[in-house]
Amino acid sequence: MSRAIPQTPPAALTLNRSMPPLARVLFSLGFVVVRWDERRRTRLGLSRLDPHLLRDIGLSHRAAEIEASKPFWQD
């Protein structure tokens, strides 16, 4: 089971003004990469679900195809 990745970094990390600017940029970039990977893995899993499992979660086959075909960077 995958964990949901928040849309923004935790407040405690974004409010740390003592962090050097380069470290803040790299942290933000790393956070974006983690979100992209989570989307990629979730969409791959969705594309592999059987029709009866899609019905269980309330998705049509077509809706699952549309979501699974989105690029990883797209919400």
HTML snippet that shows the backbone in 3Dmol.js (N, CA, C, O; Angstrom):
<script src="https://3Dmol.org/build/3Dmol-min.js"></script>
<div id="view" style="width:600px;height:400px;position:relative"></div>
<script>
const pdb = `
ATOM      1  N   MET A   1       0.839  -1.171   0.000  1.00  0.00           N
ATOM      2  CA  MET A   1       0.000   0.000   0.000  1.00  0.00           C
ATOM      3  C   MET A   1       0.890   1.242   0.000  1.00  0.00           C
ATOM      4  O   MET A   1       1.844   1.340   0.771  1.00  0.00           O
ATOM      5  N   SER A   2       0.563   2.171  -0.866  1.00  0.00           N
ATOM      6  CA  SER A   2       1.411   3.352  -0.962  1.00  0.00           C
ATOM      7  C   SER A   2       0.895   4.459  -0.056  1.00  0.00           C
ATOM      8  O   SER A   2      -0.300   4.560   0.223  1.00  0.00           O
ATOM      9  N   ARG A   3       1.823   5.275   0.387  1.00  0.00           N
ATOM     10  CA  ARG A   3       1.463   6.424   1.209  1.00  0.00           C
ATOM     11  C   ARG A   3       1.127   7.582   0.306  1.00  0.00           C
ATOM     12  O   ARG A   3       1.697   7.728  -0.774  1.00  0.00           O
ATOM     13  N   ALA A   4       0.207   8.395   0.747  1.00  0.00           N
ATOM     14  CA  ALA A   4      -0.112   9.605  -0.004  1.00  0.00           C
ATOM     15  C   ALA A   4       0.987  10.635   0.246  1.00  0.00           C
ATOM     16  O   ALA A   4       1.372  10.877   1.389  1.00  0.00           O
ATOM     17  N   ILE A   5       1.477  11.227  -0.810  1.00  0.00           N
ATOM     18  CA  ILE A   5       2.517  12.243  -0.710  1.00  0.00           C
ATOM     19  C   ILE A   5       1.832  13.605  -0.675  1.00  0.00           C
ATOM     20  O   ILE A   5       1.053  13.920  -1.575  1.00  0.00           O
ATOM     21  N   PRO A   6       2.102  14.414   0.337  1.00  0.00           N
ATOM     22  CA  PRO A   6       1.467  15.736   0.402  1.00  0.00           C
ATOM     23  C   PRO A   6       1.866  16.594  -0.789  1.00  0.00           C
ATOM     24  O   PRO A   6       2.917  16.370  -1.390  1.00  0.00           O
ATOM     25  N   GLN A   7       1.040  17.571  -1.134  1.00  0.00           N
ATOM     26  CA  GLN A   7       1.293  18.443  -2.271  1.00  0.00           C
ATOM     27  C   GLN A   7       2.402  19.459  -2.000  1.00  0.00           C
ATOM     28  O   GLN A   7       3.031  19.948  -2.938  1.00  0.00           O
ATOM     29  N   THR A   8       2.645  19.776  -0.751  1.00  0.00           N
ATOM     30  CA  THR A   8       3.685  20.732  -0.401  1.00  0.00           C
ATOM     31  C   THR A   8       4.553  20.131   0.691  1.00  0.00           C
ATOM     32  O   THR A   8       4.098  19.268   1.441  1.00  0.00           O
ATOM     33  N   PRO A   9       5.789  20.578   0.786  1.00  0.00           N
ATOM     34  CA  PRO A   9       6.654  20.063   1.853  1.00  0.00           C
ATOM     35  C   PRO A   9       6.066  20.401   3.224  1.00  0.00           C
ATOM     36  O   PRO A   9       5.336  21.384   3.354  1.00  0.00           O
ATOM     37  N   PRO A  10       6.370  19.610   4.232  1.00  0.00           N
ATOM     38  CA  PRO A  10       5.899  19.906   5.580  1.00  0.00           C
ATOM     39  C   PRO A  10       6.299  21.314   6.014  1.00  0.00           C
ATOM     40  O   PRO A  10       7.395  21.777   5.699  1.00  0.00           O
ATOM     41  N   ALA A  11       5.419  21.984   6.729  1.00  0.00           N
ATOM     42  CA  ALA A  11       5.651  23.371   7.134  1.00  0.00           C
ATOM     43  C   ALA A  11       6.952  23.536   7.913  1.00  0.00           C
ATOM     44  O   ALA A  11       7.642  24.545   7.763  1.00  0.00           O
ATOM     45  N   ALA A  12       7.287  22.565   8.732  1.00  0.00           N
ATOM     46  CA  ALA A  12       8.506  22.678   9.535  1.00  0.00           C
ATOM     47  C   ALA A  12       9.749  22.780   8.649  1.00  0.00           C
ATOM     48  O   ALA A  12      10.734  23.414   9.028  1.00  0.00           O
ATOM     49  N   LEU A  13       9.702  22.158   7.476  1.00  0.00           N
ATOM     50  CA  LEU A  13      10.853  22.196   6.589  1.00  0.00           C
ATOM     51  C   LEU A  13      10.869  23.443   5.710  1.00  0.00           C
ATOM     52  O   LEU A  13      11.941  23.948   5.378  1.00  0.00           O
ATOM     53  N   THR A  14       9.709  23.939   5.333  1.00  0.00           N
ATOM     54  CA  THR A  14       9.676  25.111   4.471  1.00  0.00           C
ATOM     55  C   THR A  14       9.940  26.395   5.245  1.00  0.00           C
ATOM     56  O   THR A  14      10.327  27.398   4.644  1.00  0.00           O
ATOM     57  N   LEU A  15       9.744  26.392   6.549  1.00  0.00           N
ATOM     58  CA  LEU A  15       9.923  27.599   7.349  1.00  0.00           C
ATOM     59  C   LEU A  15      11.347  27.753   7.875  1.00  0.00           C
ATOM     60  O   LEU A  15      11.658  28.741   8.540  1.00  0.00           O
ATOM     61  N   ASN A  16      12.197  26.798   7.588  1.00  0.00           N
ATOM     62  CA  ASN A  16      13.569  26.829   8.084  1.00  0.00           C
ATOM     63  C   ASN A  16      14.388  27.818   7.259  1.00  0.00           C
ATOM     64  O   ASN A  16      14.955  27.456   6.228  1.00  0.00           O
ATOM     65  N   ARG A  17      14.446  29.055   7.713  1.00  0.00           N
ATOM     66  CA  ARG A  17      15.158  30.102   6.983  1.00  0.00           C
ATOM     67  C   ARG A  17      16.673  29.969   7.118  1.00  0.00           C
ATOM     68  O   ARG A  17      17.415  30.592   6.358  1.00  0.00           O
ATOM     69  N   SER A  18      17.135  29.177   8.060  1.00  0.00           N
ATOM     70  CA  SER A  18      18.581  29.040   8.234  1.00  0.00           C
ATOM     71  C   SER A  18      19.176  28.064   7.217  1.00  0.00           C
ATOM     72  O   SER A  18      20.397  27.962   7.090  1.00  0.00           O
ATOM     73  N   MET A  19      18.324  27.360   6.505  1.00  0.00           N
ATOM     74  CA  MET A  19      18.802  26.430   5.492  1.00  0.00           C
ATOM     75  C   MET A  19      19.400  27.240   4.331  1.00  0.00           C
ATOM     76  O   MET A  19      18.772  28.194   3.873  1.00  0.00           O
ATOM     77  N   PRO A  20      20.568  26.890   3.858  1.00  0.00           N
ATOM     78  CA  PRO A  20      21.178  27.623   2.738  1.00  0.00           C
ATOM     79  C   PRO A  20      20.267  27.584   1.505  1.00  0.00           C
ATOM     80  O   PRO A  20      19.529  26.619   1.304  1.00  0.00           O
ATOM     81  N   PRO A  21      20.322  28.633   0.687  1.00  0.00           N
ATOM     82  CA  PRO A  21      19.437  28.699  -0.481  1.00  0.00           C
ATOM     83  C   PRO A  21      19.553  27.487  -1.402  1.00  0.00           C
ATOM     84  O   PRO A  21      18.540  26.977  -1.880  1.00  0.00           O
ATOM     85  N   LEU A  22      20.769  27.023  -1.654  1.00  0.00           N
ATOM     86  CA  LEU A  22      20.941  25.866  -2.527  1.00  0.00           C
ATOM     87  C   LEU A  22      20.286  24.628  -1.923  1.00  0.00           C
ATOM     88  O   LEU A  22      19.674  23.837  -2.640  1.00  0.00           O
ATOM     89  N   ALA A  23      20.408  24.460  -0.623  1.00  0.00           N
ATOM     90  CA  ALA A  23      19.789  23.317   0.049  1.00  0.00           C
ATOM     91  C   ALA A  23      18.270  23.394  -0.068  1.00  0.00           C
ATOM     92  O   ALA A  23      17.612  22.375  -0.275  1.00  0.00           O
ATOM     93  N   ARG A  24      17.708  24.598   0.064  1.00  0.00           N
ATOM     94  CA  ARG A  24      16.253  24.756  -0.088  1.00  0.00           C
ATOM     95  C   ARG A  24      15.808  24.375  -1.491  1.00  0.00           C
ATOM     96  O   ARG A  24      14.791  23.703  -1.661  1.00  0.00           O
ATOM     97  N   VAL A  25      16.561  24.797  -2.491  1.00  0.00           N
ATOM     98  CA  VAL A  25      16.223  24.475  -3.882  1.00  0.00           C
ATOM     99  C   VAL A  25      16.312  22.966  -4.111  1.00  0.00           C
ATOM    100  O   VAL A  25      15.420  22.376  -4.720  1.00  0.00           O
ATOM    101  N   LEU A  26      17.377  22.349  -3.627  1.00  0.00           N
ATOM    102  CA  LEU A  26      17.551  20.913  -3.808  1.00  0.00           C
ATOM    103  C   LEU A  26      16.479  20.121  -3.062  1.00  0.00           C
ATOM    104  O   LEU A  26      15.993  19.106  -3.561  1.00  0.00           O
ATOM    105  N   PHE A  27      16.114  20.580  -1.878  1.00  0.00           N
ATOM    106  CA  PHE A  27      15.050  19.914  -1.133  1.00  0.00           C
ATOM    107  C   PHE A  27      13.737  19.993  -1.906  1.00  0.00           C
ATOM    108  O   PHE A  27      13.021  18.999  -2.025  1.00  0.00           O
ATOM    109  N   SER A  28      13.427  21.173  -2.427  1.00  0.00           N
ATOM    110  CA  SER A  28      12.189  21.351  -3.191  1.00  0.00           C
ATOM    111  C   SER A  28      12.190  20.473  -4.441  1.00  0.00           C
ATOM    112  O   SER A  28      11.175  19.862  -4.777  1.00  0.00           O
ATOM    113  N   LEU A  29      13.318  20.413  -5.120  1.00  0.00           N
ATOM    114  CA  LEU A  29      13.434  19.574  -6.298  1.00  0.00           C
ATOM    115  C   LEU A  29      13.241  18.096  -5.938  1.00  0.00           C
ATOM    116  O   LEU A  29      12.540  17.365  -6.638  1.00  0.00           O
ATOM    117  N   GLY A  30      13.859  17.674  -4.859  1.00  0.00           N
ATOM    118  CA  GLY A  30      13.691  16.296  -4.403  1.00  0.00           C
ATOM    119  C   GLY A  30      12.248  15.978  -4.065  1.00  0.00           C
ATOM    120  O   GLY A  30      11.763  14.882  -4.348  1.00  0.00           O
ATOM    121  N   PHE A  31      11.566  16.931  -3.462  1.00  0.00           N
ATOM    122  CA  PHE A  31      10.167  16.737  -3.110  1.00  0.00           C
ATOM    123  C   PHE A  31       9.324  16.563  -4.367  1.00  0.00           C
ATOM    124  O   PHE A  31       8.436  15.711  -4.400  1.00  0.00           O
ATOM    125  N   VAL A  32       9.586  17.352  -5.393  1.00  0.00           N
ATOM    126  CA  VAL A  32       8.851  17.246  -6.662  1.00  0.00           C
ATOM    127  C   VAL A  32       9.106  15.880  -7.302  1.00  0.00           C
ATOM    128  O   VAL A  32       8.179  15.253  -7.815  1.00  0.00           O
ATOM    129  N   VAL A  33      10.339  15.425  -7.275  1.00  0.00           N
ATOM    130  CA  VAL A  33      10.674  14.124  -7.863  1.00  0.00           C
ATOM    131  C   VAL A  33       9.942  13.001  -7.131  1.00  0.00           C
ATOM    132  O   VAL A  33       9.472  12.057  -7.767  1.00  0.00           O
ATOM    133  N   VAL A  34       9.841  13.089  -5.827  1.00  0.00           N
ATOM    134  CA  VAL A  34       9.122  12.078  -5.043  1.00  0.00           C
ATOM    135  C   VAL A  34       7.643  12.071  -5.431  1.00  0.00           C
ATOM    136  O   VAL A  34       7.051  11.003  -5.589  1.00  0.00           O
ATOM    137  N   ARG A  35       7.046  13.245  -5.584  1.00  0.00           N
ATOM    138  CA  ARG A  35       5.639  13.325  -6.008  1.00  0.00           C
ATOM    139  C   ARG A  35       5.453  12.720  -7.393  1.00  0.00           C
ATOM    140  O   ARG A  35       4.496  11.981  -7.624  1.00  0.00           O
ATOM    141  N   TRP A  36       6.365  13.029  -8.318  1.00  0.00           N
ATOM    142  CA  TRP A  36       6.267  12.474  -9.664  1.00  0.00           C
ATOM    143  C   TRP A  36       6.361  10.954  -9.646  1.00  0.00           C
ATOM    144  O   TRP A  36       5.609  10.274 -10.345  1.00  0.00           O
ATOM    145  N   ASP A  37       7.275  10.424  -8.856  1.00  0.00           N
ATOM    146  CA  ASP A  37       7.432   8.974  -8.775  1.00  0.00           C
ATOM    147  C   ASP A  37       6.187   8.321  -8.184  1.00  0.00           C
ATOM    148  O   ASP A  37       5.768   7.254  -8.633  1.00  0.00           O
ATOM    149  N   GLU A  38       5.603   8.955  -7.190  1.00  0.00           N
ATOM    150  CA  GLU A  38       4.372   8.432  -6.591  1.00  0.00           C
ATOM    151  C   GLU A  38       3.252   8.394  -7.631  1.00  0.00           C
ATOM    152  O   GLU A  38       2.516   7.411  -7.711  1.00  0.00           O
ATOM    153  N   ARG A  39       3.121   9.449  -8.421  1.00  0.00           N
ATOM    154  CA  ARG A  39       2.096   9.465  -9.475  1.00  0.00           C
ATOM    155  C   ARG A  39       2.354   8.367 -10.499  1.00  0.00           C
ATOM    156  O   ARG A  39       1.426   7.672 -10.915  1.00  0.00           O
ATOM    157  N   ARG A  40       3.609   8.208 -10.906  1.00  0.00           N
ATOM    158  CA  ARG A  40       3.953   7.187 -11.894  1.00  0.00           C
ATOM    159  C   ARG A  40       3.594   5.793 -11.399  1.00  0.00           C
ATOM    160  O   ARG A  40       2.987   5.005 -12.124  1.00  0.00           O
ATOM    161  N   ARG A  41       3.975   5.492 -10.150  1.00  0.00           N
ATOM    162  CA  ARG A  41       3.695   4.162  -9.597  1.00  0.00           C
ATOM    163  C   ARG A  41       2.201   3.940  -9.398  1.00  0.00           C
ATOM    164  O   ARG A  41       1.699   2.843  -9.644  1.00  0.00           O
ATOM    165  N   THR A  42       1.489   4.972  -8.955  1.00  0.00           N
ATOM    166  CA  THR A  42       0.046   4.853  -8.744  1.00  0.00           C
ATOM    167  C   THR A  42      -0.668   4.607 -10.066  1.00  0.00           C
ATOM    168  O   THR A  42      -1.549   3.752 -10.153  1.00  0.00           O
ATOM    169  N   ARG A  43      -0.287   5.355 -11.089  1.00  0.00           N
ATOM    170  CA  ARG A  43      -0.930   5.188 -12.396  1.00  0.00           C
ATOM    171  C   ARG A  43      -0.601   3.842 -13.017  1.00  0.00           C
ATOM    172  O   ARG A  43      -1.446   3.241 -13.679  1.00  0.00           O
ATOM    173  N   LEU A  44       0.614   3.366 -12.812  1.00  0.00           N
ATOM    174  CA  LEU A  44       0.967   2.040 -13.299  1.00  0.00           C
ATOM    175  C   LEU A  44       0.108   0.983 -12.605  1.00  0.00           C
ATOM    176  O   LEU A  44      -0.409   0.075 -13.256  1.00  0.00           O
ATOM    177  N   GLY A  45      -0.042   1.098 -11.307  1.00  0.00           N
ATOM    178  CA  GLY A  45      -0.890   0.163 -10.571  1.00  0.00           C
ATOM    179  C   GLY A  45      -2.340   0.224 -11.023  1.00  0.00           C
ATOM    180  O   GLY A  45      -3.003  -0.806 -11.144  1.00  0.00           O
ATOM    181  N   LEU A  46      -2.823   1.420 -11.271  1.00  0.00           N
ATOM    182  CA  LEU A  46      -4.198   1.592 -11.734  1.00  0.00           C
ATOM    183  C   LEU A  46      -4.394   0.922 -13.088  1.00  0.00           C
ATOM    184  O   LEU A  46      -5.436   0.316 -13.337  1.00  0.00           O
ATOM    185  N   SER A  47      -3.416   1.025 -13.946  1.00  0.00           N
ATOM    186  CA  SER A  47      -3.532   0.421 -15.281  1.00  0.00           C
ATOM    187  C   SER A  47      -3.561  -1.102 -15.223  1.00  0.00           C
ATOM    188  O   SER A  47      -3.995  -1.747 -16.177  1.00  0.00           O
ATOM    189  N   ARG A  48      -3.110  -1.677 -14.130  1.00  0.00           N
ATOM    190  CA  ARG A  48      -3.049  -3.136 -14.005  1.00  0.00           C
ATOM    191  C   ARG A  48      -4.235  -3.742 -13.248  1.00  0.00           C
ATOM    192  O   ARG A  48      -4.312  -4.961 -13.098  1.00  0.00           O
ATOM    193  N   LEU A  49      -5.156  -2.904 -12.771  1.00  0.00           N
ATOM    194  CA  LEU A  49      -6.284  -3.427 -12.009  1.00  0.00           C
ATOM    195  C   LEU A  49      -7.288  -4.140 -12.906  1.00  0.00           C
ATOM    196  O   LEU A  49      -7.540  -3.727 -14.038  1.00  0.00           O
ATOM    197  N   ASP A  50      -7.852  -5.216 -12.375  1.00  0.00           N
ATOM    198  CA  ASP A  50      -8.902  -5.948 -13.076  1.00  0.00           C
ATOM    199  C   ASP A  50     -10.193  -5.133 -13.068  1.00  0.00           C
ATOM    200  O   ASP A  50     -10.386  -4.289 -12.193  1.00  0.00           O
ATOM    201  N   PRO A  51     -11.082  -5.381 -14.042  1.00  0.00           N
ATOM    202  CA  PRO A  51     -12.340  -4.629 -14.108  1.00  0.00           C
ATOM    203  C   PRO A  51     -13.169  -4.702 -12.820  1.00  0.00           C
ATOM    204  O   PRO A  51     -13.785  -3.711 -12.428  1.00  0.00           O
ATOM    205  N   HIS A  52     -13.190  -5.864 -12.161  1.00  0.00           N
ATOM    206  CA  HIS A  52     -13.988  -5.958 -10.936  1.00  0.00           C
ATOM    207  C   HIS A  52     -13.388  -5.096  -9.813  1.00  0.00           C
ATOM    208  O   HIS A  52     -14.127  -4.569  -8.982  1.00  0.00           O
ATOM    209  N   LEU A  53     -12.073  -4.950  -9.784  1.00  0.00           N
ATOM    210  CA  LEU A  53     -11.454  -4.086  -8.775  1.00  0.00           C
ATOM    211  C   LEU A  53     -11.719  -2.617  -9.087  1.00  0.00           C
ATOM    212  O   LEU A  53     -11.914  -1.810  -8.178  1.00  0.00           O
ATOM    213  N   LEU A  54     -11.727  -2.273 -10.373  1.00  0.00           N
ATOM    214  CA  LEU A  54     -12.067  -0.899 -10.746  1.00  0.00           C
ATOM    215  C   LEU A  54     -13.491  -0.562 -10.311  1.00  0.00           C
ATOM    216  O   LEU A  54     -13.748   0.531  -9.806  1.00  0.00           O
ATOM    217  N   ARG A  55     -14.408  -1.496 -10.506  1.00  0.00           N
ATOM    218  CA  ARG A  55     -15.792  -1.267 -10.053  1.00  0.00           C
ATOM    219  C   ARG A  55     -15.837  -1.086  -8.537  1.00  0.00           C
ATOM    220  O   ARG A  55     -16.590  -0.255  -8.028  1.00  0.00           O
ATOM    221  N   ASP A  56     -15.033  -1.861  -7.821  1.00  0.00           N
ATOM    222  CA  ASP A  56     -15.004  -1.754  -6.353  1.00  0.00           C
ATOM    223  C   ASP A  56     -14.592  -0.357  -5.896  1.00  0.00           C
ATOM    224  O   ASP A  56     -15.076   0.128  -4.873  1.00  0.00           O
ATOM    225  N   ILE A  57     -13.702   0.290  -6.646  1.00  0.00           N
ATOM    226  CA  ILE A  57     -13.263   1.634  -6.246  1.00  0.00           C
ATOM    227  C   ILE A  57     -14.046   2.725  -6.967  1.00  0.00           C
ATOM    228  O   ILE A  57     -13.754   3.911  -6.812  1.00  0.00           O
ATOM    229  N   GLY A  58     -15.048   2.320  -7.759  1.00  0.00           N
ATOM    230  CA  GLY A  58     -15.941   3.289  -8.383  1.00  0.00           C
ATOM    231  C   GLY A  58     -15.421   3.942  -9.641  1.00  0.00           C
ATOM    232  O   GLY A  58     -15.809   5.065  -9.963  1.00  0.00           O
ATOM    233  N   LEU A  59     -14.537   3.251 -10.368  1.00  0.00           N
ATOM    234  CA  LEU A  59     -14.006   3.796 -11.620  1.00  0.00           C
ATOM    235  C   LEU A  59     -14.416   2.923 -12.796  1.00  0.00           C
ATOM    236  O   LEU A  59     -14.437   1.696 -12.695  1.00  0.00           O
ATOM    237  N   SER A  60     -14.736   3.556 -13.896  1.00  0.00           N
ATOM    238  CA  SER A  60     -14.975   2.797 -15.118  1.00  0.00           C
ATOM    239  C   SER A  60     -13.627   2.450 -15.730  1.00  0.00           C
ATOM    240  O   SER A  60     -12.597   3.029 -15.385  1.00  0.00           O
ATOM    241  N   HIS A  61     -13.660   1.495 -16.641  1.00  0.00           N
ATOM    242  CA  HIS A  61     -12.417   1.108 -17.322  1.00  0.00           C
ATOM    243  C   HIS A  61     -11.854   2.302 -18.085  1.00  0.00           C
ATOM    244  O   HIS A  61     -10.643   2.525 -18.088  1.00  0.00           O
ATOM    245  N   ARG A  62     -12.721   3.062 -18.725  1.00  0.00           N
ATOM    246  CA  ARG A  62     -12.282   4.224 -19.511  1.00  0.00           C
ATOM    247  C   ARG A  62     -11.671   5.298 -18.611  1.00  0.00           C
ATOM    248  O   ARG A  62     -10.639   5.873 -18.958  1.00  0.00           O
ATOM    249  N   ALA A  63     -12.293   5.579 -17.458  1.00  0.00           N
ATOM    250  CA  ALA A  63     -11.742   6.584 -16.536  1.00  0.00           C
ATOM    251  C   ALA A  63     -10.361   6.168 -16.039  1.00  0.00           C
ATOM    252  O   ALA A  63      -9.467   7.002 -15.897  1.00  0.00           O
ATOM    253  N   ALA A  64     -10.194   4.879 -15.778  1.00  0.00           N
ATOM    254  CA  ALA A  64      -8.889   4.372 -15.336  1.00  0.00           C
ATOM    255  C   ALA A  64      -7.853   4.506 -16.453  1.00  0.00           C
ATOM    256  O   ALA A  64      -6.703   4.863 -16.195  1.00  0.00           O
ATOM    257  N   GLU A  65      -8.260   4.221 -17.695  1.00  0.00           N
ATOM    258  CA  GLU A  65      -7.344   4.380 -18.827  1.00  0.00           C
ATOM    259  C   GLU A  65      -6.901   5.826 -18.991  1.00  0.00           C
ATOM    260  O   GLU A  65      -5.727   6.103 -19.238  1.00  0.00           O
ATOM    261  N   ILE A  66      -7.850   6.744 -18.852  1.00  0.00           N
ATOM    262  CA  ILE A  66      -7.530   8.165 -18.993  1.00  0.00           C
ATOM    263  C   ILE A  66      -6.532   8.597 -17.927  1.00  0.00           C
ATOM    264  O   ILE A  66      -5.545   9.268 -18.228  1.00  0.00           O
ATOM    265  N   GLU A  67      -6.791   8.209 -16.678  1.00  0.00           N
ATOM    266  CA  GLU A  67      -5.883   8.581 -15.592  1.00  0.00           C
ATOM    267  C   GLU A  67      -4.520   7.929 -15.768  1.00  0.00           C
ATOM    268  O   GLU A  67      -3.495   8.579 -15.569  1.00  0.00           O
ATOM    269  N   ALA A  68      -4.495   6.663 -16.136  1.00  0.00           N
ATOM    270  CA  ALA A  68      -3.234   5.931 -16.278  1.00  0.00           C
ATOM    271  C   ALA A  68      -2.395   6.448 -17.447  1.00  0.00           C
ATOM    272  O   ALA A  68      -1.175   6.289 -17.452  1.00  0.00           O
ATOM    273  N   SER A  69      -3.042   7.064 -18.432  1.00  0.00           N
ATOM    274  CA  SER A  69      -2.297   7.544 -19.595  1.00  0.00           C
ATOM    275  C   SER A  69      -1.701   8.938 -19.393  1.00  0.00           C
ATOM    276  O   SER A  69      -0.948   9.415 -20.242  1.00  0.00           O
ATOM    277  N   LYS A  70      -2.029   9.590 -18.287  1.00  0.00           N
ATOM    278  CA  LYS A  70      -1.480  10.918 -18.022  1.00  0.00           C
ATOM    279  C   LYS A  70       0.019  10.818 -17.740  1.00  0.00           C
ATOM    280  O   LYS A  70       0.476   9.852 -17.131  1.00  0.00           O
ATOM    281  N   PRO A  71       0.774  11.809 -18.180  1.00  0.00           N
ATOM    282  CA  PRO A  71       2.209  11.828 -17.849  1.00  0.00           C
ATOM    283  C   PRO A  71       2.418  12.053 -16.348  1.00  0.00           C
ATOM    284  O   PRO A  71       1.552  12.615 -15.677  1.00  0.00           O
ATOM    285  N   PHE A  72       3.539  11.625 -15.838  1.00  0.00           N
ATOM    286  CA  PHE A  72       3.798  11.695 -14.398  1.00  0.00           C
ATOM    287  C   PHE A  72       3.799  13.103 -13.843  1.00  0.00           C
ATOM    288  O   PHE A  72       3.531  13.297 -12.657  1.00  0.00           O
ATOM    289  N   TRP A  73       4.094  14.087 -14.672  1.00  0.00           N
ATOM    290  CA  TRP A  73       4.169  15.459 -14.174  1.00  0.00           C
ATOM    291  C   TRP A  73       2.807  16.141 -14.123  1.00  0.00           C
ATOM    292  O   TRP A  73       2.690  17.236 -13.573  1.00  0.00           O
ATOM    293  N   GLN A  74       1.784  15.520 -14.681  1.00  0.00           N
ATOM    294  CA  GLN A  74       0.461  16.126 -14.734  1.00  0.00           C
ATOM    295  C   GLN A  74      -0.387  15.674 -13.552  1.00  0.00           C
ATOM    296  O   GLN A  74      -0.441  14.485 -13.238  1.00  0.00           O
ATOM    297  N   ASP A  75      -1.050  16.625 -12.897  1.00  0.00           N
ATOM    298  CA  ASP A  75      -1.964  16.292 -11.788  1.00  0.00           C
ATOM    299  C   ASP A  75      -3.180  15.593 -12.300  1.00  0.00           C
ATOM    300  O   ASP A  75      -4.062  15.235 -11.519  1.00  0.00           O
TER     301      ASP A  75
END
`;
const viewer = $3Dmol.createViewer("view");
viewer.addModel(pdb, "pdb");
viewer.setStyle({}, {cartoon: {color: "spectrum"}});
viewer.zoomTo();
viewer.render();
</script>
